[in-house]
Amino acid sequence: MERTDYFIRRLLLVIPTFIAITMLVFLLVQFVPGGPVEQALMAMKGMGSGEVGQGGGLAGSISAEQRLALEKHYGFDKPFYERYWTWLVHDRIGFTMESYAFPNKTAWQLIKERFPVSLIFGIVSFVLSYVVCIPLGIMKALRHGRPFDLISSVIVFIGYAIPPLALGMVLKMLFCGTTTGMWDIFPIAGFHSLDFAQMTGLEKAKDLFMHMFLPVLCYVVGNFAVLTLLMKNSLMEQVGRDYVRTVLAKGGSTGRAIWGHAFRNSLIPIATGFGGILTVMFAGSVIIEQIFEIPGMGRLSLEAIVGRDYPVFMGILSITSILGLLGNILSDLCYVLIDPRINFQS
């Protein structure tokens, strides 16, 4: 019962935390230069879109009435608290607001179009990371100091040291036919081919695999070192505990001591990352999606920030905030399920 009460309180705290996060960011974006009003004024002067400071040199050719009309059109003529309330309630956390950069499309429509792409990449990357790193960390712990441990450490540290941007560019140069004399195996960009709709089921699966292989590789390489070493060190720490030595002193086998007792406790630090899966699935990776021109959430986020597309930016922020808060609760739930020492009564 105490456990249920705890998680109910955590869920209720999501609401004020979400309001605090979005209110702070909503306030900050009001002062960022180059917003929709400034961009519209520049377009009226025939200068095209771009960034400019607040009121920088525009007042001489644009009348005050025109500026006020633009501010009213974008809602900047109202007090901050009124604009925030409209965004939160009337516009349903901005989802029903029309995008500044993509006319005739709401923020939710844009997010819904990009979400499946980031979801697929997030799930595949998360599963691959844990499926590879947990067994590898266990093997390294059981073979600590041996050649396998040393060689695998060198490999994962090299992968960790290479920035995703550099790795993505090198992979494209080597395997996408962008350089003369190199291989042309994988597509250079995109999530699928243009004739994807006309393909059979098997052809679609192959096409997605070819498009996803290099981006997913960039996604997971950087995570290998952290997760693998975390698993290895956690298991080695548990193996050195008194309860494991007690099992061995009572005649238990090494396998029983490790798999029956130490392994479960060694998963506690790994559970920290479980909550992050929700955010990772949705947010995607800005760098990887830019390099491989993948139409996912990460790329949409960057476009919204650069273009001062506040409805889309705030919509993405709202969803990632909610998923991040729920992810923390999911991590706590994993702790409770794994660690029997957690006692809410005390």
N, C-alpha and C positions, 0 to 999 in steps of 0.2 A: 504493500500500500504506500509506504514511504517512497519507494522507487517511482510509483505512478505519480505521486504528488510532485516529486522533483521534476519529472519530465513535463508535467502540465505547466509548472511554473516557468520552465525554460521555454516552452512554446509560447506562453503568454508574453514573455519578455521580448519575443521576436517583434511584436507590434511596435512598442515604443522605440526599440533600437532601429528598426527600419525607418520610422518617421524621423529620428534624429539624423541618420545617415543621409537620407534623401533631402531633408530640409537644409542641411549644411551644404551639400553639393549644389542644390538648387540656388542657394544664396550666392555661392561662389561663381556660378556660371553667369550670374547677372552682371558681374564686373569684368568678365573676360572680354578683351577688345576683339573687334572683328565679328561681332554678332550679326544676326539677321538684319537689324536696322542699318548698321554700318554698311553691310554688303549691298543692301537695296539702294542706299544713298550713292554708293560708288557706281552701281549699275546705272542709276539715273544720270550720273555725270559722264557716262560713257567710258568708265575706266575698267569695267569688268569686275569680276569678283576677286577678292583678295583680302588681306588683313590690313587693318588700319587702327590707329589708336582712337580712343573715345573722342569723337568730335574733331579729329585731327584734320584741319584745313578744309572741312566740308561746309561749314556754316556760311561761307562767303557766297556760294552759288545755290545753295538749297535753302528755301524759305523755311521759317519756323513752322508754318502751317503744314508743309510737306513732311517735315520731321515728325510733328505731332501725329499726323495721319498714319505714318508708318509705325510709330510706337503704339498707337491704338490698334492697328491691324495685328501686330504681334503680341499685344497684351502688355506691353511695357509701360503703359500709362497708369497702371494700377499699382497699389502698394504691394510689397513683397508677399505679405501674409495672404492677401487676397489671390494673388497669382498662384501661390503654392496650393491653397485650398482648391482652386479651380483645377489645377493639374492633378491633385491627389484624388478628388472625388468626382468632379464633373467629367474630367478627361480620363478617369480610370487609370491613374498613375501614368498618364501620357500616352497610353496605347491607342486611344481614339484620335489623338492629334495628328494632323497631316504633316508629313516630313517636309522640311524646308528644302532639302536637296532633291527629293524625288516627289514631284507634284502628283496629286491624285492618289497617293499611297499613304496609308497611316503607318505609324511606327510599328504597330503590331503586325501589319501585313509584311513589312520588310523583315522583321525578326522571324516571323513564321516561315518565310522563304529560305532564310539562311540556317535556321535551327537544325534541320535534319542532317546537313553536311557536318556541322560541328559535333552533333551528337554521335554520328558514326565514327568520326576521328577520335572523339573523346573516349568512347567505349573501347575501341580497338587498342588505343594507346594504353589505357588504364589496365586492361586485361593482360596485354603483352608485358607491361612493366612488372606486374605482380607475379605473373606466371613464370617469368624468367628470373626475377631477382630473388624471390623467396627460396626456390630450390638452389640457386647459385650461392646465396648467402649461407645456407645450411651446409653445402658442400665445402665452402671455404672455411667455415668454422670447424668442421670435422677433419679438415686437412690443413689446419693452421700451421704455417711455416714450411709447408712442403712445396714442391715445384708448382703444383696446380694452383695453390693459393697465390704464389708470387706472380705467375704468368697472368692469371685472371685479374689480379690487382692492377698490373700494368695496363691491360686492355681497357678495364673500366675507367681508370684514371685518364687515359688518353681520350676516351669518349667524353668524359666529363669536362676536360680542358678545352675541347673544341667548341667554340660558340655555335649555336644553331644557325646563325646567319652564314658563317663561313662554311659549315658543313653542307648546308643546302646548296650554296653556290658551287662547291666542289663536286657534289653529287650530280648536279645538273650538267656541269662541264664534262664529267666523265661518262655519264650514262644516258644523256638526253640528246646527243648529237649536236650540241651547240659549239663544239670545237672539232676542227678537222683532225681526223685520225683517231678520235675517241669513239666509244660505242654509242649506238643509237638504239637503246633497248626500251626505255620508258618514255611516256609522253612528257612533253616539256612543261605543261601547265594544265590547269583545270581539274574538275572533279570527275568528269566522264567525257566521252567523245560526243561529237555533234550528232551522230546517227545512233545515239544510245537507245532511243525509243524504238527503233526498228530491229534491235538485236534480240536474239533468243535469251532465255534465262542464263544458260551457261556462258554465252558471249558477254552478257552484262556483268556477270560475276568476274570474269577474266578482265574485262575493261576496268571495272572498279579497282581490282587488285593492282593492275598496272599503274593506274593513276595514284593510288594511295600508298604504294610501297615506299617510295622515297620520302614523302612527307611524314609518314608514320615513323620511319627510321629516324628522322631528325627529331621527332617528338620524344621518342623513348630513349635515345642514346644518352641524353643528358641526365635522365633519371636513374639510369642503371647504377651508377656509382653510389649515389646516396642511399637508395633502397637496399642494394646488395650489402654495403658495409654496415648499414643499420641492422639488417637481419643477422649478419655475421657477429657483430659485437654484442648484440642483445642475447644471442644464443650462447656465446662464450661466457657472458656474465652469468647467465642462469646455470650453466654447467658447473661453474665454480661455487655455487651456493651450497649451504649446509644440507638442504633437503635432498639435493642430488647425491651428495656423498653418503647421506644416510641410506638412500635406496641401494647404493652400491655396497655399503657395509652390511646391509641385511641380506646380501646375496643376489640382489636384482641384477639383471643384465644391463650392459651399456645402452642397448637399444631401448629397453624399458625406461631407463633413467632419462634418456634424451627425448624420445617420442611420447612417452607417457606422462612426463612431468615438466621437463625444461622447455619443450617446444611451445606449449600453450602460453606459458608466461613470456616467452621471447617475442610473441606476436603483439604484445601490448604496445610497444613503440610504433610498430607497423600500422596499428589501428588508427594512429593519428592522421594518416593520409586518406583514410576511407571517406571522411567527410568532404575532403576536397574534390572528390570525384564529381560531385554535382556541379560545382563551379567550372571545373575543367571541361566537362562535357558541353557546357553551354558557351563558355567564353571563347574557347578555342585558343589558338596561338597567333598573335598578330604577325610575328616575324615569319613563321612558316607559311602562313596563308598568303602573305605578300610575295614571298619568293616564288611559290608554286602557283600563284594566282588562283587560289581556291576561294570560291564565294561563300565563306563561312562567317561566323559571328565575330571572330577576331578582326577580319578585314572590314566588316561593317562598322565595328567600333572605331577603328582608325579613321575611316571615311567620315563618320559622324563627328569625331573630335576635330579633325582638320577643317571640315566644312561648317563647323559651328551648328550642326544639325541637332539642336537641343532636344526636340521630342524623341528622336531615335536614341541619342546618347542617354537621356534620362530613363527611357524604357529599358535599355540594356542594363544600365546601372541598377534599376529596381529589381530586375530578375536575378542578376548576379548577387545582389545583396541578400535577397530572400534565400537563394540557394546556399550562399555561404553561411548564413545563420542556421539554416536547417542542417547543413553539413556538419557544423560544430555539434549539434545535438546528436546527429548520427554517430559521430566519433565517440561522444560520451556513452551512447548506447552500446557501441562496440566494446568500450572499456568495461562496462558493467557485465557484458556477456562473457568476456575473456577472463577478467581478473576477479577471482572469488573473494579477494580481500576487501573489496569495496562494500561497505556496510552503511546504509543510510540511517539505520537506527542509532548509530553512535555519532 
